[in-house]
Amino acid sequence: MELAFNLLITVLLELPIVGFFFRRKKRKNAYLIALLANIITWPVVNIIKLNSDFNLDIVAVGVVAAEAFIYYYFLDTGWKKALLISFFANLLSYIVTKFVHISPDYFQKKQEIFIQ
């Protein structure tokens, strides 16, 4: 459940940041590309996280580079702008998902107690 919660946080934080860097005409396309970039990179990061002992900070740098390339290629931006967008969006989501944890019991249904 924590993985799904982290994906939700990541998408909710990164999409507005990516949209902030584009004018209104390109913003809808930027949101779509950012969502697709996260759908691609997020599972890869979690597979690496769960199945290996790689340093997650280095993996995060790889994600910044991968998403910057996606933004550069699909949104027709310059390298500097693509790296800046990817850096800020991933920095914020990395910090928040690193320090905000939610207990799996939080989403469990609470049983009603009947008093007889």
C-alpha positions in Angstrom: 0.0 0.0 0.0 2.9 2.3 0.7 4.1 2.0 -2.9 0.8 3.1 -4.3 0.7 6.0 -1.8 4.2 7.1 -2.9 3.1 6.9 -6.6 0.1 9.1 -5.8 2.3 11.6 -3.9 4.8 11.6 -6.7 2.3 12.3 -9.4 0.4 14.9 -7.4 3.7 16.8 -6.7 5.4 16.5 -10.0 2.6 17.3 -12.5 2.0 20.9 -11.2 5.8 21.6 -11.2 6.2 20.4 -14.8 3.1 22.4 -15.8 4.5 25.5 -14.1 7.4 25.7 -16.7 5.2 25.8 -19.7 2.7 28.2 -21.3 -1.0 27.4 -21.3 -0.9 26.0 -24.9 1.8 23.4 -24.1 0.7 22.7 -20.5 -1.8 20.0 -21.3 0.8 18.1 -23.3 3.4 18.7 -20.6 1.1 17.1 -18.0 0.6 14.1 -20.2 4.3 13.6 -20.9 5.1 14.1 -17.2 2.5 11.4 -16.2 3.9 9.0 -18.8 7.4 9.7 -17.7 6.5 8.9 -14.1 4.6 5.8 -15.2 7.8 4.6 -16.9 10.4 5.6 -14.3 8.5 4.9 -11.0 8.2 1.1 -11.5 11.8 0.9 -12.6 13.0 2.7 -9.4 10.8 0.4 -7.2 12.0 -2.8 -8.9 15.6 -1.6 -8.3 14.7 -0.6 -4.7 13.1 -4.0 -3.9 15.5 -6.3 -5.7 18.9 -4.8 -5.3 21.3 -3.0 -2.9 21.9 0.0 -5.2 22.3 3.4 -3.5 18.9 5.0 -4.0 20.5 8.5 -4.3 22.3 7.3 -7.4 19.1 5.8 -8.8 17.3 9.1 -8.2 20.0 10.9 -10.2 19.4 8.4 -13.0 15.6 9.2 -12.8 16.3 12.9 -13.1 18.4 12.2 -16.2 15.9 9.9 -17.8 13.0 12.2 -17.2 15.0 15.2 -18.4 15.6 13.3 -21.7 11.9 12.5 -22.0 11.0 16.2 -21.5 13.7 17.3 -23.9 12.6 14.8 -26.6 8.9 15.0 -26.3 8.3 18.6 -25.2 10.8 20.2 -27.5 12.6 22.1 -24.7 16.3 22.8 -24.3 18.5 20.6 -22.3 18.9 23.2 -19.5 15.1 23.6 -19.1 14.5 19.9 -19.2 17.1 19.2 -16.6 15.8 22.1 -14.4 12.2 20.8 -14.6 13.2 17.2 -13.9 15.5 18.2 -11.0 13.0 20.3 -9.2 10.1 17.9 -9.7 12.1 14.9 -8.6 13.8 16.6 -5.7 10.4 17.6 -4.2 8.9 14.2 -4.7 12.0 12.4 -3.4 12.1 14.5 -0.2 8.4 14.1 0.5 8.3 10.3 -0.2 11.4 9.8 1.8 10.0 11.5 5.0 6.3 11.0 4.7 5.2 7.4 5.6 1.8 6.0 6.1 0.8 3.0 8.0 -0.9 0.2 6.0 -3.5 0.0 8.8 -4.6 3.5 8.0 -6.6 2.3 4.9 -8.1 -0.7 6.6 -11.8 -0.8 7.2 -12.7 -0.2 10.7 -15.1 -2.8 12.1 -18.2 -1.6 13.7 -18.6 -2.5 17.3 -22.1 -3.6 18.3 -23.1 -3.2 21.9 -25.8 -5.5 23.1 
